[in-house]
């Protein structure tokens, strides 16, 4: 027997843990190395994270208005559909299914496996289990796939099971990351704070940037438009690390008092994570020299920091922390993502089976469809490329969604708004300008992957009209 509607069983604490838990994966432990190679100074390393945090929080508090207006499953898909038209909503939902959510799940799953290999070496990417010629399937990829399948199965059992994993693992990793930061400042024997801050905001870029921790081929001073381009390139990592905060809007149908709790959880979750991310980077600047931040072994920055703090045990400490972090992160992504496909199916714009709930009141078919795509992306082996595409596509849709606030204020003035976008119209407009500027600069810096991301979005246009034609034929 199947259920016909979602059950509101998640409170404010649960919603906040979904926001924070979906944001914190592996990024904060890795991407500051690439950021440093792009901008080359302590000031701009922290500056990139502050800009990202500002954009994330402005977007989150702006979404509070939309979540109060449309407190139902589907989140951003619904907001875009209501503000613009069903086509724009579909393009987001299609991109979400094709790359945004599924590629993020895949990348986080592989990060879990990579760091698990510190404790269980047979899980490493170098352990090739199936050499097929055109693709080599490693133990790390298989581990990631097993993790994704397991968490998908858990979430088909009901939202309470997913909630328990999310709250437990998110609380654990928040405490652990906070502890790492505190111990970094208290226990390290030699600090590099003064030396690192002598670089100030004098931006430098590694001539070999993008080569993932190789010996530097030299640095060059940058400024003006070149600095803006370097910041945009650096922000692909920080934006990925700060993304997925909007996942809580997808499960609005399962949250108690969604008009209040979604907006509040967005604010609290993004605030907690932004503070944690900025202080983590301050800790890196305290315990490692700038070259040590830019060139840790295989970009495993947190392990380099932990070795300075805890000695040889640091590697194990960070491996366990990242395993906990990525496991909880992927649970939140898997739990929330399927609700978008469910809502699209209800509108006749996705596979019909995705619009059905099982006896546990969760969209089981949509969960497994998401699982299949994420597992296939685990086999791609091109996670950095996927993240570049994700960053470009995600920010375009964030900017469009926030533009929807301006549109809905004119076209739907009578819809109740329990929250109103903080700083309207200045802060939402500023986000749109910053977001579009980032996208333009990213096209300039990484045209291949940005173009691929745009192509994925555009493929959705014919798919939309095929779905409409099928819908008419069935009616």
C-alpha positions as a Markdown table, in Angstrom:
| # | Residue | x | y | z |
|---|---|---|---|---|
| 1 | Unk | 0.0 | 0.0 | 0.0 |
| 2 | Unk | 1.4 | 3.4 | -1.0 |
| 3 | Unk | 1.0 | 6.8 | 0.7 |
| 4 | Unk | -0.6 | 9.7 | -1.2 |
| 5 | Unk | 1.2 | 12.6 | 0.6 |
| 6 | Unk | 4.3 | 13.4 | 2.6 |
| 7 | Unk | 4.3 | 13.3 | 6.4 |
| 8 | Unk | 5.6 | 16.5 | 8.2 |
| 9 | Unk | 8.0 | 14.9 | 10.8 |
| 10 | Unk | 11.1 | 17.2 | 10.6 |
| 11 | Unk | 11.5 | 20.0 | 13.1 |
| 12 | Unk | 13.8 | 23.1 | 13.1 |
| 13 | Unk | 16.8 | 21.2 | 14.4 |
| 14 | Unk | 16.4 | 18.5 | 11.7 |
| 15 | Unk | 16.0 | 21.1 | 9.0 |
| 16 | Unk | 19.1 | 23.0 | 10.2 |
| 17 | Unk | 21.1 | 19.7 | 10.3 |
| 18 | Unk | 20.1 | 19.0 | 6.7 |
| 19 | Unk | 21.3 | 22.5 | 5.6 |
| 20 | Unk | 24.6 | 22.3 | 7.4 |
| 21 | Unk | 25.1 | 18.6 | 6.8 |
| 22 | Unk | 24.5 | 18.9 | 3.1 |
| 23 | Unk | 27.0 | 21.7 | 2.8 |
| 24 | Unk | 29.9 | 20.2 | 4.7 |
| 25 | Unk | 31.4 | 17.3 | 2.7 |
| 26 | Unk | 35.0 | 17.0 | 1.7 |
| 27 | Unk | 35.6 | 20.5 | 0.2 |
| 28 | Unk | 36.8 | 22.4 | 3.2 |
| 29 | Unk | 39.5 | 19.8 | 3.8 |
| 30 | Unk | 40.8 | 20.1 | 0.2 |
| 31 | Unk | 39.9 | 23.0 | -2.0 |
| 32 | Unk | 41.8 | 25.8 | -0.2 |
| 33 | Unk | 45.0 | 24.4 | -1.8 |
| 34 | Unk | 43.6 | 25.2 | -5.3 |
| 35 | Unk | 42.3 | 28.6 | -4.1 |
| 36 | Unk | 45.8 | 29.5 | -2.8 |
| 37 | Unk | 47.4 | 28.5 | -6.1 |
| 38 | Unk | 44.9 | 30.8 | -7.9 |
| 39 | Unk | 45.3 | 33.9 | -5.6 |
| 40 | Unk | 48.6 | 33.3 | -3.8 |
| 41 | Unk | 48.1 | 35.3 | -0.5 |
| 42 | Unk | 46.6 | 35.0 | 2.9 |
| 43 | Unk | 44.3 | 37.9 | 2.4 |
| 44 | Unk | 42.7 | 36.6 | -0.8 |
| 45 | Unk | 42.5 | 33.0 | 0.5 |
| 46 | Unk | 40.3 | 34.3 | 3.4 |
| 47 | Unk | 38.7 | 36.8 | 1.0 |
| 48 | Unk | 37.5 | 34.1 | -1.4 |
| 49 | Unk | 35.8 | 32.3 | 1.5 |
| 50 | Unk | 34.3 | 35.5 | 2.8 |
| 51 | Unk | 32.9 | 36.4 | -0.6 |
| 52 | Unk | 31.5 | 32.9 | -1.0 |
| 53 | Unk | 30.0 | 33.0 | 2.5 |
| 54 | Unk | 28.4 | 36.4 | 1.9 |
| 55 | Unk | 26.9 | 35.2 | -1.4 |
| 56 | Unk | 25.6 | 32.0 | 0.2 |
| 57 | Unk | 24.0 | 33.7 | 3.2 |
| 58 | Unk | 22.4 | 36.4 | 1.0 |
| 59 | Unk | 21.0 | 33.7 | -1.3 |
| 60 | Unk | 19.8 | 31.7 | 1.7 |
| 61 | Unk | 17.9 | 34.5 | 3.4 |
| 62 | Unk | 16.5 | 35.5 | 0.0 |
| 63 | Unk | 15.2 | 32.0 | -0.4 |
| 64 | Unk | 13.4 | 32.3 | 3.0 |
| 65 | Unk | 10.9 | 34.6 | 1.3 |
| 66 | Unk | 10.2 | 32.0 | -1.5 |
| 67 | Unk | 10.0 | 29.1 | 0.9 |
| 68 | Unk | 7.4 | 30.9 | 2.9 |
| 69 | Unk | 5.4 | 31.6 | -0.2 |
| 70 | Unk | 5.5 | 28.1 | -1.6 |
| 71 | Unk | 6.0 | 25.7 | 1.3 |
| 72 | Unk | 5.8 | 22.5 | -0.6 |
| 73 | Unk | 8.1 | 19.8 | -2.0 |
| 74 | Unk | 10.3 | 20.7 | -4.9 |
| 75 | Unk | 11.9 | 23.9 | -3.6 |
| 76 | Unk | 13.9 | 25.7 | -6.3 |
| 77 | Unk | 12.1 | 23.9 | -9.1 |
| 78 | Unk | 8.7 | 25.3 | -7.8 |
| 79 | Unk | 10.1 | 28.8 | -7.3 |
| 80 | Unk | 11.4 | 29.1 | -10.9 |
| 81 | Unk | 8.2 | 27.6 | -12.3 |
| 82 | Unk | 6.1 | 30.1 | -10.3 |
| 83 | Unk | 8.3 | 33.2 | -11.0 |
| 84 | Unk | 9.0 | 32.5 | -14.7 |
| 85 | Unk | 7.3 | 29.6 | -16.4 |
| 86 | Unk | 7.3 | 25.8 | -16.4 |
| 87 | Unk | 10.1 | 25.6 | -19.0 |
| 88 | Unk | 12.6 | 27.4 | -16.7 |
| 89 | Unk | 11.5 | 25.2 | -13.8 |
| 90 | Unk | 12.0 | 22.1 | -16.0 |
| 91 | Unk | 15.5 | 23.2 | -17.2 |
| 92 | Unk | 16.5 | 23.5 | -13.5 |
| 93 | Unk | 15.0 | 20.1 | -12.7 |
| 94 | Unk | 16.6 | 18.4 | -15.7 |
| 95 | Unk | 20.1 | 20.0 | -14.9 |
| 96 | Unk | 19.6 | 18.9 | -11.2 |
| 97 | Unk | 19.0 | 15.3 | -12.3 |
| 98 | Unk | 21.7 | 15.2 | -15.0 |
| 99 | Unk | 24.6 | 16.9 | -13.1 |
| 100 | Unk | 23.9 | 19.2 | -10.2 |
| 101 | Unk | 22.7 | 16.8 | -7.5 |
| 102 | Unk | 23.8 | 13.5 | -9.0 |
| 103 | Unk | 27.4 | 14.6 | -9.8 |
| 104 | Unk | 27.7 | 16.1 | -6.3 |
| 105 | Unk | 26.6 | 12.8 | -4.8 |
| 106 | Unk | 29.2 | 11.0 | -7.0 |
| 107 | Unk | 32.0 | 13.4 | -6.1 |
| 108 | Unk | 31.2 | 13.2 | -2.4 |
| 109 | Unk | 31.0 | 9.4 | -2.6 |
| 110 | Unk | 34.4 | 9.1 | -4.2 |
| 111 | Unk | 35.9 | 11.5 | -1.6 |
| 112 | Unk | 34.5 | 9.2 | 1.1 |
| 113 | Unk | 36.3 | 6.3 | -0.6 |
| 114 | Unk | 39.6 | 8.2 | -1.1 |
| 115 | Unk | 39.9 | 9.0 | 2.6 |
| 116 | Unk | 38.7 | 5.6 | 3.7 |
| 117 | Unk | 41.8 | 4.2 | 1.9 |
| 118 | Unk | 43.9 | 5.7 | 4.7 |
| 119 | Unk | 42.4 | 3.2 | 7.1 |
| 120 | Unk | 41.7 | 0.5 | 4.5 |
| 121 | Unk | 44.3 | 0.7 | 1.7 |
| 122 | Unk | 42.5 | -1.8 | -0.5 |
| 123 | Unk | 39.9 | 0.9 | -1.1 |
| 124 | Unk | 42.3 | 3.2 | -3.0 |
| 125 | Unk | 41.9 | 4.4 | -6.5 |
| 126 | Unk | 45.1 | 2.7 | -7.4 |
| 127 | Unk | 43.5 | -0.7 | -6.7 |
| 128 | Unk | 42.0 | -1.4 | -10.1 |
| 129 | Unk | 39.4 | -4.2 | -9.8 |
| 130 | Unk | 38.2 | -4.2 | -13.4 |
| 131 | Unk | 40.4 | -3.0 | -16.2 |
| 132 | Unk | 38.1 | -2.7 | -19.2 |
| 133 | Unk | 40.4 | -0.8 | -21.6 |
| 134 | Unk | 38.1 | 2.2 | -22.2 |
| 135 | Unk | 37.6 | 2.6 | -18.4 |
| 136 | Unk | 39.3 | 1.2 | -15.3 |
| 137 | Unk | 37.0 | 0.6 | -12.4 |
| 138 | Unk | 38.8 | 1.1 | -9.1 |
| 139 | Unk | 38.0 | 0.0 | -5.5 |
| 140 | Unk | 37.4 | 3.6 | -4.6 |
| 141 | Unk | 34.7 | 3.9 | -7.3 |
| 142 | Unk | 33.1 | 0.6 | -6.2 |
| 143 | Unk | 33.2 | 1.8 | -2.5 |
| 144 | Unk | 31.5 | 5.1 | -3.5 |
| 145 | Unk | 28.8 | 3.2 | -5.4 |
| 146 | Unk | 28.1 | 0.8 | -2.5 |
| 147 | Unk | 27.8 | 3.8 | -0.1 |
| 148 | Unk | 25.3 | 5.6 | -2.5 |
| 149 | Unk | 23.2 | 2.4 | -2.9 |
| 150 | Unk | 23.2 | 1.8 | 0.9 |
| 151 | Unk | 22.1 | 5.4 | 1.7 |
| 152 | Unk | 19.5 | 5.3 | -1.0 |
| 153 | Unk | 18.1 | 2.1 | 0.5 |
| 154 | Unk | 18.1 | 3.6 | 4.0 |
| 155 | Unk | 16.1 | 6.6 | 2.7 |
| 156 | Unk | 13.5 | 4.4 | 1.0 |
| 157 | Unk | 12.7 | 3.1 | 4.5 |
| 158 | Unk | 11.2 | 6.4 | 5.5 |
| 159 | Unk | 12.3 | 10.0 | 6.3 |
| 160 | Unk | 12.7 | 9.2 | 10.0 |
| 161 | Unk | 15.6 | 6.8 | 9.2 |
| 162 | Unk | 17.3 | 9.4 | 7.0 |
| 163 | Unk | 16.7 | 12.0 | 9.6 |
| 164 | Unk | 18.5 | 10.0 | 12.3 |
| 165 | Unk | 21.6 | 9.5 | 10.2 |
| 166 | Unk | 21.6 | 13.2 | 9.1 |
| 167 | Unk | 21.3 | 14.6 | 12.7 |
| 168 | Unk | 23.8 | 12.2 | 14.2 |
| 169 | Unk | 26.5 | 12.6 | 11.5 |
| 170 | Unk | 26.1 | 16.3 | 11.1 |
| 171 | Unk | 26.3 | 17.0 | 14.8 |
| 172 | Unk | 29.4 | 14.7 | 15.0 |
| 173 | Unk | 31.2 | 16.5 | 12.2 |
| 174 | Unk | 30.4 | 20.0 | 13.4 |
| 175 | Unk | 31.9 | 19.1 | 16.8 |
| 176 | Unk | 34.9 | 17.4 | 15.1 |
| 177 | Unk | 35.6 | 20.3 | 12.7 |
| 178 | Unk | 35.3 | 22.8 | 15.5 |
| 179 | Unk | 37.7 | 20.6 | 17.6 |
| 180 | Unk | 40.2 | 20.5 | 14.8 |
| 181 | Unk | 40.2 | 24.3 | 14.5 |
| 182 | Unk | 40.6 | 24.8 | 18.3 |
| 183 | Unk | 43.4 | 22.2 | 18.6 |
| 184 | Unk | 45.1 | 23.8 | 15.6 |
| 185 | Unk | 45.4 | 27.1 | 17.4 |
| 186 | Unk | 46.3 | 25.5 | 20.8 |
| 187 | Unk | 48.6 | 22.5 | 20.1 |
| 188 | Unk | 50.7 | 23.4 | 17.1 |
| 189 | Unk | 54.4 | 23.9 | 18.1 |
| 190 | Unk | 55.4 | 26.3 | 15.3 |
| 191 | Unk | 53.0 | 28.8 | 13.7 |
| 192 | Unk | 53.2 | 30.7 | 10.4 |
| 193 | Unk | 50.6 | 33.4 | 11.1 |
| 194 | Unk | 52.9 | 36.4 | 10.9 |
| 195 | Unk | 54.8 | 35.1 | 7.9 |
| 196 | Unk | 51.7 | 34.2 | 6.0 |
| 197 | Unk | 50.0 | 37.6 | 6.6 |
| 198 | Unk | 53.0 | 39.4 | 5.2 |
| 199 | Unk | 51.5 | 38.5 | 1.8 |
| 200 | Unk | 48.4 | 40.6 | 2.7 |
| 201 | Unk | 46.2 | 41.1 | -0.4 |
| 202 | Unk | 49.1 | 41.0 | -2.9 |
| 203 | Unk | 47.6 | 38.6 | -5.3 |
| 204 | Unk | 49.9 | 36.0 | -7.0 |
| 205 | Unk | 49.0 | 33.1 | -9.3 |
| 206 | Unk | 50.9 | 29.9 | -9.8 |
| 207 | Unk | 51.9 | 29.6 | -13.4 |
| 208 | Unk | 51.2 | 25.9 | -13.2 |
| 209 | Unk | 47.8 | 26.4 | -11.6 |
| 210 | Unk | 45.4 | 23.5 | -12.0 |
| 211 | Unk | 48.1 | 20.8 | -11.9 |
| 212 | Unk | 47.0 | 19.6 | -8.4 |
| 213 | Unk | 49.9 | 20.1 | -6.1 |
| 214 | Unk | 52.8 | 19.8 | -8.4 |
| 215 | Unk | 56.0 | 21.6 | -7.7 |
| 216 | Unk | 55.4 | 25.3 | -8.7 |
| 217 | Unk | 56.7 | 26.4 | -12.0 |
| 218 | Unk | 56.7 | 30.0 | -10.8 |
| 219 | Unk | 54.4 | 32.7 | -9.6 |
| 220 | Unk | 53.3 | 35.9 | -11.2 |
| 221 | Unk | 51.7 | 39.0 | -9.7 |
| 222 | Unk | 48.2 | 39.6 | -10.9 |
| 223 | Unk | 45.7 | 42.5 | -10.6 |
| 224 | Unk | 42.7 | 44.1 | -12.4 |
| 225 | Unk | 40.7 | 41.8 | -14.6 |
| 226 | Unk | 43.3 | 39.0 | -14.2 |
| 227 | Unk | 42.7 | 39.0 | -10.5 |
| 228 | Unk | 38.9 | 38.9 | -11.0 |
| 229 | Unk | 39.4 | 35.9 | -13.3 |
| 230 | Unk | 41.6 | 34.2 | -10.7 |
| 231 | Unk | 39.0 | 34.8 | -7.9 |
| 232 | Unk | 36.3 | 33.3 | -10.1 |
| 233 | Unk | 38.4 | 30.2 | -10.8 |
| 234 | Unk | 39.2 | 29.9 | -7.1 |
| 235 | Unk | 35.6 | 30.2 | -6.2 |
| 236 | Unk | 34.6 | 27.0 | -8.1 |
| 237 | Unk | 36.0 | 25.2 | -5.1 |
| 238 | Unk | 34.6 | 27.3 | -2.3 |
| 239 | Unk | 31.1 | 27.5 | -4.0 |
| 240 | Unk | 31.1 | 23.7 | -4.4 |
| 241 | Unk | 32.0 | 23.4 | -0.7 |
| 242 | Unk | 29.2 | 25.8 | 0.3 |
| 243 | Unk | 26.6 | 24.5 | -2.0 |
| 244 | Unk | 23.6 | 22.3 | -1.3 |
| 245 | Unk | 22.2 | 24.6 | 1.4 |
| 246 | Unk | 19.0 | 24.8 | -0.6 |
| 247 | Unk | 18.3 | 21.1 | -0.2 |
| 248 | Unk | 16.1 | 21.7 | 2.7 |
| 249 | Unk | 13.6 | 23.6 | 0.4 |
| 250 | Unk | 13.1 | 20.3 | -1.6 |
| 251 | Unk | 11.6 | 18.5 | 1.4 |
| 252 | Unk | 9.2 | 21.3 | 2.5 |
| 253 | Unk | 6.3 | 18.8 | 2.5 |
| 254 | Unk | 8.0 | 16.9 | 5.3 |
| 255 | Unk | 8.9 | 19.8 | 7.6 |
| 256 | Unk | 6.7 | 21.0 | 10.5 |
| 257 | Unk | 5.6 | 24.6 | 10.1 |
| 258 | Unk | 7.6 | 25.0 | 6.9 |
| 259 | Unk | 6.7 | 28.7 | 6.5 |
| 260 | Unk | 8.8 | 29.4 | 9.6 |
| 261 | Unk | 11.2 | 26.6 | 9.9 |
| 262 | Unk | 12.6 | 26.5 | 6.3 |
| 263 | Unk | 13.7 | 30.2 | 6.3 |
| 264 | Unk | 15.1 | 30.0 | 9.8 |
| 265 | Unk | 17.0 | 26.8 | 9.1 |
| 266 | Unk | 18.5 | 28.3 | 5.9 |
| 267 | Unk | 19.8 | 31.2 | 8.0 |
| 268 | Unk | 21.1 | 29.2 | 10.9 |
| 269 | Unk | 22.7 | 26.4 | 8.8 |
| 270 | Unk | 24.5 | 28.7 | 6.4 |
| 271 | Unk | 25.7 | 31.0 | 9.2 |
| 272 | Unk | 27.1 | 28.0 | 11.2 |
| 273 | Unk | 28.9 | 26.6 | 8.1 |
| 274 | Unk | 30.2 | 30.0 | 6.9 |
| 275 | Unk | 31.8 | 30.8 | 10.3 |
| 276 | Unk | 33.3 | 27.3 | 10.4 |
| 277 | Unk | 34.8 | 27.6 | 6.9 |
| 278 | Unk | 36.4 | 31.0 | 7.5 |
| 279 | Unk | 37.9 | 29.9 | 10.9 |
| 280 | Unk | 39.1 | 26.7 | 9.3 |
| 281 | Unk | 41.1 | 28.7 | 6.8 |
| 282 | Unk | 42.4 | 30.9 | 9.5 |
| 283 | Unk | 43.6 | 27.8 | 11.3 |
| 284 | Unk | 45.4 | 26.6 | 8.1 |
| 285 | Unk | 47.2 | 29.9 | 7.9 |
| 286 | Unk | 48.3 | 29.5 | 11.5 |
| 287 | Unk | 49.6 | 25.9 | 11.3 |
| 288 | Unk | 51.1 | 25.8 | 7.7 |
| 289 | Unk | 53.3 | 28.0 | 5.6 |
| 290 | Unk | 51.6 | 29.4 | 2.5 |
| 291 | Unk | 53.5 | 27.0 | 0.2 |
| 292 | Unk | 52.3 | 24.2 | 2.5 |
| 293 | Unk | 48.7 | 25.3 | 2.0 |
| 294 | Unk | 49.1 | 25.6 | -1.8 |
| 295 | Unk | 51.0 | 22.3 | -2.3 |
| 296 | Unk | 50.0 | 19.6 | 0.2 |
| 297 | Unk | 50.4 | 16.0 | -1.0 |
| 298 | Unk | 47.6 | 15.3 | -3.5 |
| 299 | Unk | 45.8 | 18.5 | -2.3 |
| 300 | Unk | 45.0 | 16.7 | 1.1 |
| 301 | Unk | 45.3 | 20.0 | 3.0 |
| 302 | Unk | 43.6 | 19.0 | 6.2 |
| 303 | Unk | 45.9 | 15.9 | 6.5 |
| 304 | Unk | 48.9 | 18.2 | 6.2 |
| 305 | Unk | 47.4 | 20.5 | 8.9 |
| 306 | Unk | 46.5 | 17.6 | 11.2 |
| 307 | Unk | 50.0 | 16.1 | 10.9 |
| 308 | Unk | 51.3 | 19.5 | 12.2 |
| 309 | Unk | 48.8 | 19.5 | 15.0 |
| 310 | Unk | 48.7 | 15.8 | 16.1 |
| 311 | Unk | 51.8 | 14.3 | 14.6 |
| 312 | Unk | 51.6 | 10.9 | 12.8 |
| 313 | Unk | 48.1 | 10.3 | 14.3 |
| 314 | Unk | 46.8 | 13.3 | 12.3 |
| 315 | Unk | 46.3 | 11.3 | 9.1 |
| 316 | Unk | 44.0 | 8.9 | 10.9 |
| 317 | Unk | 42.1 | 11.7 | 12.7 |
| 318 | Unk | 41.4 | 13.5 | 9.4 |
| 319 | Unk | 40.5 | 10.3 | 7.5 |
| 320 | Unk | 37.9 | 9.4 | 10.1 |
| 321 | Unk | 36.6 | 13.0 | 10.2 |
| 322 | Unk | 36.2 | 13.1 | 6.4 |
| 323 | Unk | 34.5 | 9.7 | 6.3 |
| 324 | Unk | 32.0 | 10.9 | 8.8 |
| 325 | Unk | 31.6 | 14.2 | 7.0 |
| 326 | Unk | 31.1 | 12.8 | 3.5 |
| 327 | Unk | 28.8 | 10.0 | 4.7 |
| 328 | Unk | 26.4 | 12.5 | 6.4 |
| 329 | Unk | 26.7 | 14.9 | 3.5 |
| 330 | Unk | 25.6 | 12.3 | 1.0 |
| 331 | Unk | 22.7 | 11.2 | 3.1 |
| 332 | Unk | 21.3 | 14.8 | 3.0 |
| 333 | Unk | 21.9 | 15.1 | -0.7 |
| 334 | Unk | 20.2 | 11.7 | -1.4 |
| 335 | Unk | 17.3 | 12.4 | 1.0 |
| 336 | Unk | 16.4 | 15.8 | -0.5 |
| 337 | Unk | 17.2 | 15.4 | -4.2 |
| 338 | Unk | 14.5 | 12.8 | -5.0 |
| 339 | Unk | 11.7 | 15.2 | -3.9 |
| 340 | Unk | 12.5 | 17.5 | -6.9 |
| 341 | Unk | 11.9 | 14.6 | -9.4 |
| 342 | Unk | 8.7 | 13.7 | -7.4 |
| 343 | Unk | 7.3 | 17.2 | -7.9 |
| 344 | Unk | 8.3 | 17.3 | -11.6 |
| 345 | Unk | 6.5 | 14.0 | -12.1 |
| 346 | Unk | 3.4 | 15.4 | -10.4 |
| 347 | Unk | 3.5 | 18.1 | -13.0 |
| 348 | Unk | 3.8 | 15.5 | -15.8 |
| 349 | Unk | 7.4 | 16.6 | -16.6 |
| 350 | Unk | 9.3 | 13.5 | -15.4 |
| 351 | Unk | 8.9 | 9.8 | -15.3 |
| 352 | Unk | 5.4 | 9.0 | -14.0 |
| 353 | Unk | 6.7 | 6.4 | -11.4 |
| 354 | Unk | 8.8 | 9.2 | -9.8 |
| 355 | Unk | 5.6 | 10.9 | -8.7 |
| 356 | Unk | 4.5 | 8.0 | -6.5 |
| 357 | Unk | 5.2 | 7.5 | -2.8 |
| 358 | Unk | 5.8 | 4.1 | -1.2 |
| 359 | Unk | 4.3 | 2.8 | 2.0 |
| 360 | Unk | 6.8 | 4.8 | 4.0 |
| 361 | Unk | 5.7 | 8.0 | 2.3 |
| 362 | Unk | 8.9 | 8.6 | 0.4 |
| 363 | Unk | 9.4 | 8.7 | -3.4 |
| 364 | Unk | 11.2 | 5.3 | -3.7 |
| 365 | Unk | 11.4 | 5.2 | -7.5 |
| 366 | Unk | 12.8 | 8.7 | -7.7 |
| 367 | Unk | 15.4 | 7.8 | -5.1 |
| 368 | Unk | 16.6 | 4.8 | -7.1 |
| 369 | Unk | 16.6 | 6.7 | -10.4 |
| 370 | Unk | 18.9 | 9.3 | -8.8 |
| 371 | Unk | 21.0 | 6.5 | -7.4 |
| 372 | Unk | 21.6 | 5.0 | -10.9 |
| 373 | Unk | 22.7 | 8.3 | -12.4 |
| 374 | Unk | 25.0 | 9.1 | -9.5 |
| 375 | Unk | 26.6 | 5.6 | -9.6 |
| 376 | Unk | 27.3 | 6.0 | -13.4 |
| 377 | Unk | 28.9 | 9.4 | -12.7 |
| 378 | Unk | 31.1 | 7.7 | -10.1 |
| 379 | Unk | 32.6 | 5.8 | -13.0 |
| 380 | Unk | 33.5 | 8.9 | -15.0 |
| 381 | Unk | 36.7 | 9.6 | -13.1 |
| 382 | Unk | 36.5 | 13.3 | -14.1 |
| 383 | Unk | 35.3 | 14.8 | -10.8 |
| 384 | Unk | 37.2 | 18.1 | -11.2 |
| 385 | Unk | 35.5 | 18.7 | -14.6 |
| 386 | Unk | 32.1 | 17.8 | -13.1 |
| 387 | Unk | 32.6 | 20.4 | -10.3 |
| 388 | Unk | 33.4 | 23.1 | -12.8 |
| 389 | Unk | 30.2 | 22.4 | -14.7 |
| 390 | Unk | 28.2 | 22.2 | -11.5 |
| 391 | Unk | 29.5 | 25.6 | -10.2 |
| 392 | Unk | 28.6 | 27.4 | -13.4 |
| 393 | Unk | 25.1 | 25.8 | -13.7 |
| 394 | Unk | 24.3 | 26.2 | -10.0 |
| 395 | Unk | 25.1 | 29.9 | -9.8 |
| 396 | Unk | 23.1 | 30.7 | -13.0 |
| 397 | Unk | 20.0 | 29.1 | -11.5 |
| 398 | Unk | 20.6 | 30.7 | -8.1 |
| 399 | Unk | 20.7 | 34.1 | -9.8 |
| 400 | Unk | 17.6 | 33.4 | -11.8 |
| 401 | Unk | 15.7 | 32.2 | -8.6 |
| 402 | Unk | 16.6 | 35.3 | -6.7 |
| 403 | Unk | 15.5 | 37.4 | -9.7 |
| 404 | Unk | 12.2 | 35.6 | -9.2 |
| 405 | Unk | 11.7 | 37.5 | -5.9 |
| 406 | Unk | 11.6 | 40.8 | -7.9 |
| 407 | Unk | 9.2 | 39.3 | -10.4 |
| 408 | Unk | 6.9 | 37.8 | -7.8 |
| 409 | Unk | 6.7 | 41.0 | -5.8 |
| 410 | Unk | 5.1 | 42.5 | -8.9 |
| 411 | Unk | 3.0 | 39.6 | -10.2 |
| 412 | Unk | 2.0 | 38.0 | -6.9 |
| 413 | Unk | 1.9 | 40.8 | -4.4 |
| 414 | Unk | -1.0 | 39.2 | -2.4 |
| 415 | Unk | 0.6 | 35.8 | -1.7 |
| 416 | Unk | 1.4 | 35.7 | 2.1 |
| 417 | Unk | 5.1 | 36.2 | 2.9 |
| 418 | Unk | 6.0 | 35.0 | 6.4 |
| 419 | Unk | 9.6 | 36.1 | 5.7 |
| 420 | Unk | 10.7 | 38.8 | 3.4 |
| 421 | Unk | 14.1 | 38.8 | 1.7 |
| 422 | Unk | 16.6 | 40.5 | 4.0 |
| 423 | Unk | 18.1 | 43.7 | 2.6 |
| 424 | Unk | 15.6 | 43.8 | -0.3 |
| 425 | Unk | 16.2 | 45.1 | -3.0 |
| 426 | Unk | 19.9 | 45.9 | -2.4 |
| 427 | Unk | 21.3 | 42.5 | -1.3 |
| 428 | Unk | 19.3 | 40.3 | -3.7 |
| 429 | Unk | 20.3 | 42.6 | -6.6 |
| 430 | Unk | 23.9 | 42.5 | -5.4 |
| 431 | Unk | 23.8 | 38.7 | -5.4 |
| 432 | Unk | 22.5 | 38.6 | -9.0 |
| 433 | Unk | 25.3 | 41.0 | -10.1 |
| 434 | Unk | 28.0 | 39.0 | -8.3 |
| 435 | Unk | 26.6 | 35.6 | -9.5 |
| 436 | Unk | 26.4 | 36.6 | -13.2 |
| 437 | Unk | 29.8 | 38.2 | -13.0 |
| 438 | Unk | 31.2 | 34.9 | -11.6 |
| 439 | Unk | 29.6 | 33.0 | -14.5 |
| 440 | Unk | 31.0 | 35.4 | -17.1 |
| 441 | Unk | 34.5 | 35.2 | -15.6 |
| 442 | Unk | 34.3 | 31.4 | -15.3 |
| 443 | Unk | 33.4 | 31.2 | -19.0 |
| 444 | Unk | 36.5 | 33.2 | -19.7 |
| 445 | Unk | 38.7 | 31.1 | -17.4 |
| 446 | Unk | 37.3 | 27.6 | -18.1 |
| 447 | Unk | 35.3 | 27.9 | -21.3 |
| 448 | Unk | 35.2 | 24.1 | -22.1 |
| 449 | Unk | 33.6 | 23.0 | -18.8 |
| 450 | Unk | 31.4 | 26.1 | -18.5 |
| 451 | Unk | 30.2 | 25.5 | -22.0 |
| 452 | Unk | 29.5 | 21.8 | -21.3 |
| 453 | Unk | 27.4 | 22.9 | -18.3 |
| 454 | Unk | 25.5 | 25.3 | -20.4 |
| 455 | Unk | 25.0 | 22.6 | -23.1 |
| 456 | Unk | 23.5 | 20.3 | -20.5 |
| 457 | Unk | 21.0 | 23.0 | -19.6 |
| 458 | Unk | 20.1 | 23.6 | -23.2 |
| 459 | Unk | 19.5 | 19.9 | -23.9 |
| 460 | Unk | 16.6 | 20.2 | -21.5 |
| 461 | Unk | 14.7 | 22.4 | -24.0 |
| 462 | Unk | 13.8 | 19.7 | -26.5 |
| 463 | Unk | 13.3 | 17.3 | -23.6 |
| 464 | Unk | 10.7 | 19.7 | -22.2 |
| 465 | Unk | 8.7 | 19.7 | -25.4 |
| 466 | Unk | 8.9 | 16.0 | -25.7 |
| 467 | Unk | 7.5 | 15.7 | -22.2 |
| 468 | Unk | 4.7 | 18.1 | -23.0 |
| 469 | Unk | 3.8 | 16.2 | -26.2 |
| 470 | Unk | 3.7 | 12.9 | -24.2 |
| 471 | Unk | 1.5 | 14.6 | -21.5 |
| 472 | Unk | -1.0 | 15.8 | -24.1 |
| 473 | Unk | -1.1 | 12.3 | -25.8 |
| 474 | Unk | -1.9 | 10.7 | -22.4 |
| 475 | Unk | -4.6 | 13.3 | -21.5 |
